[in-house]
Amino acid sequence: KARRIVRSHRNGGTGNEIESQESLTSDSSNDKKRKRSANGGSGPRLGNSMITNRLLRPTAAGEVDNVNLPWSCAIYSVVNWMVAFQDVEGIQIMCLKTLPYLLEDEQQRTTAQRAGLTDNVLRAMVLFPDNIELHTVAFHTLVLLARPLGGNEGMLFHTAMVNTRGIFNNGSTNSKNGIVIMLDSMRRFAQDEILQAMSCWSLVNVALTPLQKSILVKLGGLTVTANAMLQHPYNAEVQFRALFALINLVIPIEPRGPEETEQMREIEREIFLQLGEAGETTEREMLDASVGQITNLVVVSMKNFCSSEAILNRACLVLHNLSLNEAYHGTLLWTPNCYQMLEWCIGNYPHDHVLQQSAGGTLQRLNATLSSNEELRVRFTHSIRAQQQHSLELARQEAVYLQEQHLEQQQQQNVNSS
């Protein structure tokens, strides 16, 4: 029906010709047509409706709003369906699978943020807490919703994520933080590698906003990201996305900028007050507790995927950001093979300028720390020698094992031939 109306416009059709076409909605009546003609309209128009006021929810009387919207209102239509059938698991999954294709377009993404799509995605994750497929596609939608927009429009997503009051139905006394919902899903589905990769990807964009990054760290974002790397050490997608997320999460706290308004500070105080004890913990305290595990996991990932330039690139950036804090230099120096892997990356990937700069900067800072402390330098030299001896011992054991395996195979072949 919508296409016929558009074709009539293109062919120079008049308002009366368009009026003769079927209505866009099944609820249209002759009275509505007469009203539109009386108003001198030249074609179908959307008046002051629930769409224009972002009231894409059931009415106060509990009735479902019109779900047959024009084809040009794709995002609005999907949001309407998610609200009208919020208790139907299959429809929620279908809508969430469709959204990433729409949200690749920045204009559609802006429309989605204004329509309150973030609230609907988080509500679906709450109402269906045990559906892995739904949570995976929900994280994919959040990846695109969190993608930065031009100007200050990103604040629309920012406000919905850090303090989502519209997750539950009207009248509910519950109020959950959107980031809490995301991290809770990551903890409960820790064994699902596809969900872990997608959720880590969403953290990459969510952490671009300073306030969201602060809440992520305080609520355990470092722990769940490290756990994803620990649970799936040989999955390249999980390792790549987790390392990408850590780049933003471990970066030192930047001082407050002059552009921060009093309203933003008030929002931050209110959110941290809602978080309770978690809000009182500082980012530095959370990072201090995880820096050893994170450094070790990064080095293990570098060794497991030494042929993947993309993974090594992100891993070097994580170590670079950690090295910006001098207090973590000791951790980097005493983590087995960390120093050697940085040197190895520089020698084997000379054309990756980002890797060269990040790995080289990290080694330069570590060497400066070593040169200023003779005792530390002696300990580090002994540590390197011990690591080399350990590596040689492992190589010898592996060679002996392979030799024994070869002898057993030969003996078995001789027995079979005799």
Disulfide bonds with the S-S distance in Angstrom:
none
